[in-house]
Amino acid sequence: QSGLIEPSAGGLFRSGRLGTPPEWDGQFFYNNFEVTAVQFWRSPAYSALFQALDSRGGFFSHRWGDGPVRTIALGLMAEEHDIVKLDGISYWHQN
């Protein structure tokens, strides 16, 4: 075993929803508003991913944000049908 997380067969990275496989195009889910299944974020797989990232020190030294980290987790572990895009809800960052 390599110790790497293998993307789920029906996941966002393999489907091309987050770029052309195997590259990630840098898009990420804004999580200023989200409806989520908490058990996903408490799962052993997500905990292992988070701990691996945290052990590299990037959250502090490189300001890795929650949006891209959570998007990577969803891209690796969630299935395409588990994600619902909420169209019609406007969102923007204000200056």
N, C-alpha and C positions, 0 to 999 in steps of 0.2 A: 504494500500500500504506500502511495506517495505522500499521503497526508494532505493532499490538495482536495478542494471541494470540486466535485464534478457537477457542472450545470445540469439541472433537471431536464429531462428529455422534452418536456412541453413548456419549458421556461422562456422568459422574455429574451434572454441572450440568444438562445437557439432559434427563436422564432423570427429574429430580426427586428423586433419591436424597439430595441435599444441600440440599433446600429446593425451593420452588416457583420454577421458572425465571421471570425471570432473577435472582432473589434467592438469596443464600446464607443459610441459617438459622443459621449459626454452629457447627453440629456439626463435629467434626473427628475424624480417626482418631488414637487414641493410638498412639504408636509405641514404647512401652516394650517391646513384643514384636511383631515383625513378620517375615514371610518375604517377601523382596522380590527383584525382578530388578534387580540393580545397574546394568545397562545403561540402565534408565529414568532413574536419577539422574545418569548420566554423559552423557546425550544432549545434543545441541546445543540442543534446545528447552528442556529444564530448566535448562541452564546459562544460557541467555539470560534466562529468567524470574528465576533467582536473582540474576544480575548486575543486572537492572533493579531488583529489590527492594533489593539491597545498595546500589546507587548512591543510593537515597533516604535511607539512614542509619537506617532504621527498626529494624533488628535491634538496634542499640545504643541509640538514643534512645527507642524505643517498646517495646522488648523483644518484638519479633515473634518468636514461638517456632517451633520446627521443626514441631510438630504441625499448626498451622493453615497454615503455608506449604506443607508437603508435601501437605496435603489440597487446597489450592487447585490445586497442580500436578496432582494426580491428577484433580481435577474438570475441569480444562481439557484435559488431554492423554491421560488413560487412558480406555479403553473400559469400559463397565459390566461386560462379561464378564471383564475382567482382574482384578477385585477379588473376593476371597473373604472373606466374614465368617466368622471362627472362633468360632462359637457354642459355649457350654459351657466356655469358658476364662474364669474369673472374674478381674476386675482391679479394684482400687480404690486410691486414694491414701490412705496412712495418715497420721495426724496426728503 
